[in-house]
Amino acid sequence: MNDSKLAHLKSHAASGVSRRDFMRTAVGAGVSVTLAGGLWSEARAATAAKGGTLKAGADGGATTDTFNPIEMNGADHPTLSILSSFDTLTEIDDTGAPRPSLAESWESNPDGTWAFKLRKGVEFHDGKSLTADDVVWSLQQHLNKDNRVAEAQQIVQNFEELRADGPDTVLIKQREVNFDLPSHLSSYAMIIGKQGNEDWASGVGTGPYVKEDWQPGVQYLGRKFANFYRDDQGYFDEVELLNITDPGSRMSGLLSGTLHAIGSPETKTANRLAQAPGFELVQVPATQHFTCDMRADMEPFTDPHLRQAVKWGINRQEIVDKVLNGFGTIGNDLPISRGQQFYNDQLEHREFDPDKARFHLKQAGLDSADLTLATSDGAFGGAVDAAVLMQNSMANAGMTVQVDRRPADGYWSEVWLKVPWCMVYWNGRPTVDWMLSSTYTSDSAWNSSAFRNETFDNLLIAARSEANETKRRDMYFEAQRIFWEESGTAVLAFANILIGQSDKLGHGPVGVTRRMDDSRLPRRWWFKS
């Protein structure tokens, strides 16, 4: 490649375009770009200043939080903390596509055999070099019967063979072919630790920051790892990540200058950031969605007509307007956003319809219903307000809803999966199969509506290994139709990811899969020079 062409591509990559658009430009310029995306990363790194102490506030933390990958819950504060000290094999870019992290490249065969090539020169915080044996051991932890991370367990259980092929290659043979494996390996729980590690709380990973202090539900402190293997991440000298449950307190911390970035600012005050000198509001339409899940294995929701009555009795537009203040779109009881590949756009859209709700109540043999909805702003910001709005709208359809307000601390361990009906938020997943398989198959431990349908399960198995895209689409459409008709999951809204920031911070394209830049804000952002 001549120098002028290289300079042009670096300038294009540094301008903030997505990796996918950059690669299109590279191809148009007659340049071959590998999965490692080194040129793109090099150009992004050239725009970022290094140094300083980042102070960020997020919610979702609890005293029960842990760094142990088989006990994680995926909430914002603990996940931000974990991914500051640990790495996964892959990451998801702003287009929803997998890109390298610890794995620099990968190859696959049609029979479901994969070879992941590891980067050379990667060290753990104690100086040990990363090897394929560390990766194999770390992934094998998810076979533990006590694993609480359903999607990680499902991914690894599909490995017929998992072994090292020399010091820097990991071989995986799948029982059932799934072309989404590189995306799956980006999951927050698929972190890589040292072989034989029995003390995950020590925080000894390969990530950009060495853990200095970790107080579950309170804070994470980390300092830059001098031998971190990447130049395009880990720009800060130190990071301080605080768990701040109250959104008003997070906003106050940002506006006072105590914090540089906050996750999920209150939608009713978020526009203040766009107007306040020195601050910015980052808004990303994404796969994040809010649901209320009725368990089909618990009374009174064992009756499918009662579940239908609830769904028709919810005024979703009111929730988008009054809780999200327009920062989102209404849901249609599918955990897949409209912009995702294979979204079923042929289903009737459920809108608030008291008459249909009453019809289904009668089909359930009821003239009215008394229901209890557990909620907490620890579920998501505005969850209590959303529950009150539902209480009002459903009263018009013959259903009396008692709003059971629960404390934020312990909500995910004491309420979710344990009560008949509760509020839930999901970060979404990059692919239809990943979202449906990890959460709603019959054997998923995260199946919070206890939805079980053998035909649905079999459609997902068949679709993920189907090379013909048209046939694959038809299978996913049918699976979504079954879910829409039968499940107890009411998808209220898809919420835009919101991040409040000081204008002193810089960043590239923001991830669309999880909040706080796919829970990697401390790794990817920097202070402007």
C-alpha positions as CSV (number, residue, x, y, z in Angstrom):
1,M,0.0,0.0,0.0
2,N,1.5,3.4,-0.9
3,D,1.8,6.1,1.8
4,S,-0.8,8.4,0.4
5,K,-3.5,5.6,0.3
6,L,-2.6,4.6,3.9
7,A,-2.8,8.2,5.1
8,H,-6.3,8.6,3.4
9,L,-7.6,5.5,5.1
10,K,-6.3,6.5,8.5
11,S,-7.9,9.9,8.2
12,H,-11.2,8.2,7.2
13,A,-11.1,5.8,10.2
14,A,-10.3,8.7,12.6
15,S,-13.3,10.7,11.5
16,G,-15.6,8.5,13.6
17,V,-17.1,6.3,11.0
18,S,-18.1,2.7,11.9
19,R,-15.8,-0.1,11.3
20,R,-18.1,-1.6,8.7
21,D,-18.1,1.7,6.6
22,F,-14.3,1.9,7.1
23,M,-13.9,-1.6,5.7
24,R,-16.1,-0.7,2.7
25,T,-13.8,2.3,2.0
26,A,-10.7,0.1,2.3
27,V,-12.1,-2.4,-0.2
28,G,-13.0,0.5,-2.5
29,A,-9.4,1.6,-2.3
30,G,-8.1,-1.8,-3.2
31,V,-6.9,-2.6,0.3
32,S,-7.3,-6.0,2.0
33,V,-8.5,-5.7,5.6
34,T,-8.4,-8.7,7.9
35,L,-10.6,-9.5,10.9
36,A,-8.0,-8.0,13.2
37,G,-9.0,-4.5,11.9
38,G,-5.6,-3.2,12.9
39,L,-5.6,-0.2,10.7
40,W,-9.0,0.9,11.9
41,S,-7.8,0.5,15.5
42,E,-4.5,2.3,14.8
43,A,-6.4,5.3,13.3
44,R,-8.9,5.5,16.2
45,A,-6.0,5.4,18.7
46,A,-4.3,8.3,16.9
47,T,-7.2,10.6,17.8
48,A,-7.3,9.8,21.6
49,A,-5.3,11.4,24.4
50,K,-4.0,9.3,27.2
51,G,-4.1,10.0,31.0
52,G,-6.3,11.4,33.7
53,T,-8.8,9.8,36.1
54,L,-12.2,8.9,34.8
55,K,-15.1,9.1,37.3
56,A,-18.3,7.5,36.1
57,G,-21.6,6.7,37.7
58,A,-23.9,3.7,36.9
59,D,-26.7,1.8,38.5
60,G,-27.6,-1.9,39.0
61,G,-25.0,-2.6,41.6
62,A,-25.7,-4.7,44.7
63,T,-23.9,-6.1,47.7
64,T,-24.2,-9.5,46.2
65,D,-22.2,-8.6,43.1
66,T,-19.2,-10.7,42.2
67,F,-16.4,-11.1,39.6
68,N,-17.0,-14.8,39.3
69,P,-18.2,-15.4,35.8
70,I,-20.7,-18.1,36.7
71,E,-22.5,-15.9,39.2
72,M,-22.8,-12.5,37.3
73,N,-26.1,-10.9,36.6
74,G,-25.1,-8.5,33.8
75,A,-26.3,-5.2,35.6
76,D,-24.4,-2.1,34.6
77,H,-22.2,-1.3,37.5
78,P,-20.7,-4.7,38.1
79,T,-20.3,-5.4,34.3
80,L,-18.5,-2.1,33.8
81,S,-16.2,-3.0,36.6
82,I,-15.5,-6.6,35.4
83,L,-14.8,-5.6,31.9
84,S,-12.3,-3.0,33.1
85,S,-10.1,-5.7,34.4
86,F,-11.0,-8.7,32.2
87,D,-11.2,-9.4,28.5
88,T,-13.4,-11.6,26.3
89,L,-12.3,-13.2,23.0
90,T,-14.4,-10.9,20.9
91,E,-16.3,-7.6,21.1
92,I,-19.3,-6.2,19.3
93,D,-18.9,-3.1,17.2
94,D,-21.3,-0.3,16.6
95,T,-22.9,-2.2,13.6
96,G,-23.6,-5.2,15.8
97,A,-20.8,-7.3,14.2
98,P,-18.2,-9.2,16.1
99,R,-14.6,-7.9,16.1
100,P,-11.4,-9.1,17.7
101,S,-10.4,-8.7,21.3
102,L,-8.2,-11.4,22.8
103,A,-8.7,-13.4,19.6
104,E,-7.1,-11.7,16.7
105,S,-8.8,-13.8,14.0
106,W,-10.9,-16.9,13.5
107,E,-11.9,-19.4,10.9
108,S,-14.7,-21.9,10.6
109,N,-15.8,-24.9,8.7
110,P,-19.4,-25.8,7.6
111,D,-19.4,-28.6,10.2
112,G,-19.2,-26.2,13.1
113,T,-15.4,-26.4,13.7
114,W,-13.8,-23.2,14.7
115,A,-10.2,-22.1,15.2
116,F,-9.6,-18.9,17.2
117,K,-6.1,-17.4,16.9
118,L,-5.0,-15.5,20.1
119,R,-3.0,-12.3,20.0
120,K,0.6,-12.7,21.0
121,G,2.2,-10.7,23.8
122,V,-0.9,-10.6,26.1
123,E,-0.1,-10.6,29.8
124,F,-2.2,-11.0,32.9
125,H,-1.8,-8.4,35.6
126,D,0.6,-10.6,37.5
127,G,2.9,-11.0,34.5
128,K,1.8,-14.4,33.3
129,S,1.4,-14.8,29.6
130,L,-2.0,-15.7,28.1
131,T,-2.2,-19.1,26.5
132,A,-4.9,-21.2,24.9
133,D,-5.0,-23.3,28.0
134,D,-6.2,-20.2,30.0
135,V,-9.0,-19.7,27.4
136,V,-10.1,-23.3,27.4
137,W,-10.1,-23.5,31.2
138,S,-12.1,-20.2,31.5
139,L,-14.8,-21.3,29.1
140,Q,-15.1,-24.7,30.7
141,Q,-16.1,-23.0,34.0
142,H,-19.6,-22.4,32.4
143,L,-20.2,-26.2,32.5
144,N,-20.5,-25.9,36.3
145,K,-24.0,-27.0,37.4
146,D,-24.2,-24.0,39.7
147,N,-23.7,-21.5,36.8
148,R,-26.3,-18.7,37.0
149,V,-25.4,-17.2,33.6
150,A,-27.9,-19.0,31.4
151,E,-26.6,-17.8,28.0
152,A,-23.0,-18.6,28.8
153,Q,-23.9,-22.1,30.0
154,Q,-25.9,-22.6,26.8
155,I,-23.1,-21.5,24.6
156,V,-20.5,-23.8,26.2
157,Q,-22.8,-26.8,26.5
158,N,-23.0,-26.7,22.7
159,F,-19.2,-27.4,22.5
160,E,-18.6,-31.0,21.6
161,E,-14.9,-30.4,21.7
162,L,-12.9,-27.5,23.3
163,R,-9.2,-27.7,23.4
164,A,-5.9,-25.9,22.8
165,D,-4.0,-26.5,19.6
166,G,-0.6,-25.1,20.7
167,P,-0.1,-22.1,22.9
168,D,-2.1,-19.6,20.8
169,T,-4.9,-21.4,19.1
170,V,-8.3,-22.6,20.6
171,L,-10.3,-25.2,18.7
172,I,-14.0,-25.5,19.2
173,K,-16.3,-28.1,17.6
174,Q,-20.0,-27.4,18.0
175,R,-22.6,-30.1,18.6
176,E,-25.1,-28.0,16.6
177,V,-23.7,-25.6,14.0
178,N,-24.3,-21.9,15.0
179,F,-22.8,-19.2,12.8
180,D,-23.2,-16.6,15.6
181,L,-20.4,-18.1,17.8
182,P,-17.9,-15.2,17.4
183,S,-20.7,-12.8,18.6
184,H,-21.5,-15.2,21.5
185,L,-17.9,-15.1,22.7
186,S,-18.3,-11.4,23.4
187,S,-20.8,-12.0,26.2
188,Y,-19.8,-10.2,29.4
189,A,-19.6,-13.5,31.3
190,M,-17.2,-15.1,28.9
191,I,-14.3,-13.4,30.5
192,I,-10.9,-15.0,30.4
193,G,-8.9,-15.7,33.6
194,K,-5.8,-17.6,34.5
195,Q,-6.0,-21.4,34.4
196,G,-6.9,-22.7,37.8
197,N,-7.9,-19.3,39.2
198,E,-9.9,-19.7,42.4
199,D,-10.0,-16.1,43.3
200,W,-11.9,-14.1,40.7
201,A,-12.3,-11.3,43.2
202,S,-8.6,-10.6,42.9
203,G,-9.4,-9.1,39.5
204,V,-6.3,-10.5,37.8
205,G,-7.2,-10.4,34.2
206,T,-5.7,-9.1,31.0
207,G,-7.8,-5.9,30.8
208,P,-6.6,-2.3,30.7
209,Y,-7.0,-1.7,34.4
210,V,-5.6,-3.4,37.5
211,K,-8.2,-3.6,40.3
212,E,-7.2,-1.5,43.2
213,D,-10.4,-1.7,45.1
214,W,-13.8,-3.5,44.6
215,Q,-16.7,-2.9,47.0
216,P,-19.8,-4.7,45.6
217,G,-22.6,-2.3,45.1
218,V,-20.4,0.6,45.9
219,Q,-17.4,1.2,43.8
220,Y,-14.6,-0.1,41.6
221,L,-11.1,1.5,41.5
222,G,-8.6,0.6,38.8
223,R,-5.2,1.9,37.6
224,K,-3.8,1.5,34.1
225,F,-2.0,-1.8,33.5
226,A,1.4,-0.8,32.1
227,N,1.6,-3.9,29.9
228,F,-1.9,-3.8,28.4
229,Y,-1.7,-5.3,24.9
230,R,-3.8,-2.7,23.1
231,D,-3.1,0.9,22.0
232,D,-6.7,1.5,21.0
233,Q,-8.3,1.1,24.4
234,G,-7.5,1.8,28.1
235,Y,-6.6,5.5,27.8
236,F,-7.1,6.6,31.4
237,D,-4.5,6.4,34.1
238,E,-7.2,5.5,36.6
239,V,-10.9,4.8,36.6
240,E,-13.4,5.2,39.5
241,L,-16.8,3.6,38.9
242,L,-19.5,4.4,41.4
243,N,-22.8,2.6,41.9
244,I,-25.4,5.3,42.1
245,T,-28.9,3.9,42.1
246,D,-30.8,7.2,42.2
247,P,-30.8,8.8,38.7
248,G,-31.2,12.3,40.2
249,S,-28.0,11.8,42.2
250,R,-26.2,10.6,39.1
251,M,-27.3,13.8,37.3
252,S,-26.2,16.0,40.2
253,G,-22.8,14.3,40.3
254,L,-22.3,15.0,36.6
255,L,-23.5,18.6,36.6
256,S,-21.4,19.4,39.7
257,G,-18.3,18.1,38.0
258,T,-17.9,15.2,40.4
259,L,-18.5,12.7,37.6
260,H,-17.4,12.8,34.0
261,A,-20.0,10.3,32.7
262,I,-23.2,8.7,33.8
263,G,-25.4,5.9,32.6
264,S,-29.2,6.1,32.0
265,P,-29.9,9.8,33.0
266,E,-33.6,10.4,33.8
267,T,-35.4,10.9,30.6
268,K,-37.4,13.8,32.0
269,T,-34.2,15.8,32.7
270,A,-31.9,14.3,30.0
271,N,-32.5,17.2,27.6
272,R,-30.9,19.5,30.1
273,L,-27.6,18.0,29.2
274,A,-28.0,18.9,25.6
275,Q,-28.6,22.6,26.6
276,A,-26.1,22.9,29.6
277,P,-22.7,24.4,28.6
278,G,-19.9,21.8,29.1
279,F,-22.1,18.7,28.8
280,E,-23.5,16.4,26.2
281,L,-26.2,13.8,25.9
282,V,-25.3,10.7,23.9
283,Q,-28.4,9.0,22.5
284,V,-28.2,5.7,20.6
285,P,-31.3,3.8,19.3
286,A,-30.5,0.2,20.4
287,T,-31.7,-3.2,21.4
288,Q,-32.2,-2.4,25.1
289,H,-35.8,-3.1,26.0
290,F,-38.1,-3.0,29.0
291,T,-40.6,-5.8,29.8
292,C,-43.0,-7.0,32.4
293,D,-42.8,-10.8,32.6
294,M,-45.7,-13.0,33.7
295,R,-44.7,-16.5,34.8
296,A,-46.8,-19.2,33.0
297,D,-45.9,-21.6,35.8
298,M,-47.3,-19.5,38.6
299,E,-50.9,-18.5,39.4
300,P,-52.7,-16.6,38.2
301,F,-50.8,-16.4,34.9
302,T,-51.1,-20.1,34.1
303,D,-54.1,-19.2,31.9
304,P,-52.9,-17.9,28.5
305,H,-56.0,-15.7,28.1
306,L,-55.1,-13.8,31.2
307,R,-51.7,-13.2,29.8
308,Q,-53.3,-11.9,26.6
309,A,-55.6,-9.6,28.6
310,V,-52.7,-8.0,30.3
311,K,-50.9,-7.4,27.0
312,W,-53.9,-5.7,25.4
313,G,-54.5,-3.7,28.6
314,I,-51.1,-1.9,28.5
315,N,-50.9,1.5,27.0
316,R,-47.3,1.3,25.6
317,Q,-47.3,4.7,23.9
318,E,-48.1,6.3,27.2
319,I,-45.0,4.6,28.7
320,V,-42.8,5.9,25.8
321,D,-44.2,9.4,26.1
322,K,-44.3,9.8,29.9
323,V,-41.6,7.5,31.2
324,L,-39.1,7.6,28.4
325,N,-40.1,11.1,27.4
326,G,-39.9,10.1,23.7
327,F,-36.4,8.5,24.0
328,G,-37.6,5.2,22.6
329,T,-40.2,3.3,20.6
330,I,-43.1,1.1,21.6
331,G,-42.6,-2.6,21.8
332,N,-44.7,-5.4,20.3
333,D,-44.1,-8.2,22.7
334,L,-41.0,-9.3,20.8
335,P,-37.5,-8.9,22.3
336,I,-36.2,-8.0,18.9
337,S,-35.9,-4.4,17.7
338,R,-37.3,-3.3,14.4
339,G,-33.8,-2.6,13.0
340,Q,-32.5,-6.1,13.6
341,Q,-32.1,-8.7,10.9
342,F,-35.0,-11.2,10.8
343,Y,-37.4,-9.1,12.8
344,N,-40.9,-10.3,12.1
345,D,-42.7,-7.2,10.8
346,Q,-45.8,-9.1,9.7
347,L,-47.4,-9.5,13.1
348,E,-50.3,-7.4,14.3
349,H,-49.1,-4.5,16.4
350,R,-50.6,-4.7,19.9
351,E,-51.9,-1.4,20.9
352,F,-54.0,-0.4,24.0
353,D,-57.4,-2.1,23.5
354,P,-59.6,-2.5,26.6
355,D,-62.2,-4.3,24.6
356,K,-59.8,-7.1,23.5
357,A,-58.4,-7.2,27.1
358,R,-62.0,-7.8,28.4
359,F,-62.6,-10.4,25.8
360,H,-59.6,-12.4,26.9
361,L,-60.6,-12.0,30.6
362,K,-64.0,-13.6,29.7
363,Q,-62.2,-16.4,27.8
364,A,-60.3,-17.0,31.1
365,G,-63.7,-17.2,32.9
366,L,-63.2,-13.9,34.7
367,D,-65.2,-10.7,34.9
368,S,-62.3,-8.9,36.6
369,A,-58.9,-9.7,38.0
370,D,-56.8,-8.6,41.0
371,L,-53.1,-8.7,40.1
372,T,-49.8,-7.7,41.8
373,L,-46.9,-6.2,39.8
374,A,-43.5,-6.1,41.5
375,T,-41.4,-3.2,40.5
376,S,-38.4,-1.1,41.4
377,D,-36.3,1.6,39.9
378,G,-33.6,-0.9,40.4
379,A,-35.2,-2.8,37.5
380,F,-34.8,0.2,35.3
381,G,-35.1,4.0,35.6
382,G,-38.8,4.8,35.6
383,A,-40.0,1.3,36.3
384,V,-42.2,2.4,39.2
385,D,-43.8,5.2,37.1
386,A,-44.4,2.7,34.3
387,A,-46.1,0.3,36.7
388,V,-48.4,3.1,37.9
389,L,-49.3,4.0,34.3
390,M,-50.1,0.3,33.7
391,Q,-52.2,0.2,36.9
392,N,-54.3,3.1,35.4
393,S,-54.7,1.8,31.9
394,M,-55.5,-1.8,33.0
395,A,-58.2,-0.5,35.4
396,N,-60.1,0.4,32.2
397,A,-60.0,-3.2,31.1
398,G,-61.3,-4.8,34.3
399,M,-58.0,-5.5,36.0
400,T,-57.0,-4.1,39.4
401,V,-53.2,-3.9,39.7
402,Q,-51.5,-3.6,43.0
403,V,-48.0,-1.9,42.5
404,D,-45.6,-3.7,44.8
405,R,-42.6,-1.4,45.2
406,R,-39.4,-3.3,46.1
407,P,-36.0,-1.9,47.1
408,A,-33.3,-1.7,44.4
409,D,-30.7,-3.6,46.3
410,G,-31.5,-7.3,45.9
411,Y,-34.2,-6.9,43.2
412,W,-32.4,-9.2,40.8
413,S,-31.7,-11.8,43.4
414,E,-35.0,-11.7,45.4
415,V,-37.7,-10.6,42.9
416,W,-36.7,-11.5,39.3
417,L,-37.5,-15.1,38.5
418,K,-39.2,-15.6,41.9
419,V,-42.5,-13.7,41.7
420,P,-45.4,-14.2,39.3
421,W,-45.2,-10.8,37.7
422,C,-42.4,-8.2,37.7
423,M,-40.6,-5.5,35.7
424,V,-37.4,-6.4,33.8
425,Y,-34.9,-4.8,31.6
426,W,-32.8,-6.5,28.9
427,N,-29.8,-5.2,27.1
428,G,-30.7,-7.1,24.0
429,R,-28.4,-9.2,21.9
430,P,-26.8,-8.6,18.4
431,T,-28.7,-11.5,16.7
432,V,-32.2,-12.8,16.8
433,D,-31.1,-16.3,17.7
434,W,-28.9,-15.1,20.6
435,M,-31.7,-13.1,22.2
436,L,-34.3,-15.9,21.8
437,S,-32.1,-18.8,22.6
438,S,-30.4,-17.4,25.7
439,T,-33.6,-16.2,27.4
440,Y,-36.7,-18.0,26.1
441,T,-35.9,-21.6,25.2
442,S,-37.4,-24.2,27.5
443,D,-34.1,-24.9,29.2
444,S,-33.0,-21.3,29.8
445,A,-32.5,-20.4,33.4
446,W,-33.3,-16.8,32.5
447,N,-36.7,-17.6,31.2
448,S,-38.5,-15.2,33.4
449,S,-41.9,-15.8,31.8
450,A,-41.5,-19.6,32.0
451,F,-42.3,-19.8,28.3
452,R,-41.8,-23.3,27.0
453,N,-42.7,-24.5,23.5
454,E,-41.0,-27.4,21.8
455,T,-41.8,-26.2,18.3
456,F,-40.2,-22.9,19.1
457,D,-37.1,-24.6,20.5
458,N,-36.7,-26.8,17.4
459,L,-37.1,-23.8,15.0
460,L,-34.2,-22.0,16.7
461,I,-32.0,-25.1,16.5
462,A,-32.8,-25.6,12.8
463,A,-32.5,-21.9,11.9
464,R,-29.1,-21.3,13.4
465,S,-27.4,-23.9,11.2
466,E,-29.4,-23.0,8.0
467,A,-27.2,-21.5,5.3
468,N,-30.1,-20.4,3.1
469,E,-31.0,-17.0,4.3
470,T,-34.6,-17.1,3.1
471,K,-35.3,-20.4,4.9
472,R,-33.6,-19.0,8.0
473,R,-35.8,-15.9,7.9
474,D,-38.9,-18.0,7.6
475,M,-37.9,-20.1,10.6
476,Y,-37.2,-17.0,12.7
477,F,-40.5,-15.4,11.7
478,E,-42.4,-18.5,12.8
479,A,-40.6,-18.7,16.1
480,Q,-41.4,-15.0,16.8
481,R,-45.1,-15.6,15.9
482,I,-45.3,-18.4,18.4
483,F,-43.6,-16.3,21.1
484,W,-45.9,-13.3,20.3
485,E,-49.0,-15.4,20.7
486,E,-48.1,-17.6,23.7
487,S,-45.4,-16.1,25.9
488,G,-46.0,-14.2,29.2
489,T,-43.5,-11.5,28.2
490,A,-45.0,-8.1,27.4
491,V,-42.4,-5.9,25.8
492,L,-43.2,-2.4,26.8
493,A,-40.7,-0.3,24.9
494,F,-37.3,-0.2,23.3
495,A,-35.3,2.5,25.1
496,N,-32.6,4.5,23.5
497,I,-29.3,4.1,25.3
498,L,-28.6,7.4,27.0
499,I,-25.2,8.5,28.4
500,G,-24.6,11.9,30.0
501,Q,-21.1,13.2,29.7
502,S,-18.8,16.1,30.2
503,D,-17.6,17.6,26.9
504,K,-14.1,16.9,28.1
505,L,-14.6,13.3,27.1
506,G,-14.1,11.9,23.6
507,H,-15.2,8.6,22.1
508,G,-15.8,6.8,18.9
509,P,-19.0,5.1,17.7
510,V,-21.0,3.9,20.7
511,G,-22.1,0.3,21.0
512,V,-25.8,-0.5,20.5
513,T,-26.0,-3.8,22.4
514,R,-25.5,-2.8,26.1
515,R,-25.7,0.4,28.0
516,M,-22.6,2.5,28.7
517,D,-21.0,1.7,25.3
518,D,-21.6,-2.1,25.6
519,S,-20.3,-1.8,29.2
520,R,-16.9,-0.9,27.9
521,L,-16.9,2.9,28.3
522,P,-13.9,3.0,30.6
523,R,-11.9,1.0,28.0
524,R,-13.0,3.0,24.9
525,W,-13.4,6.6,25.9
526,W,-10.7,9.2,26.7
527,F,-10.1,12.8,27.8
528,K,-9.7,15.2,24.9
529,S,-6.3,16.8,24.8
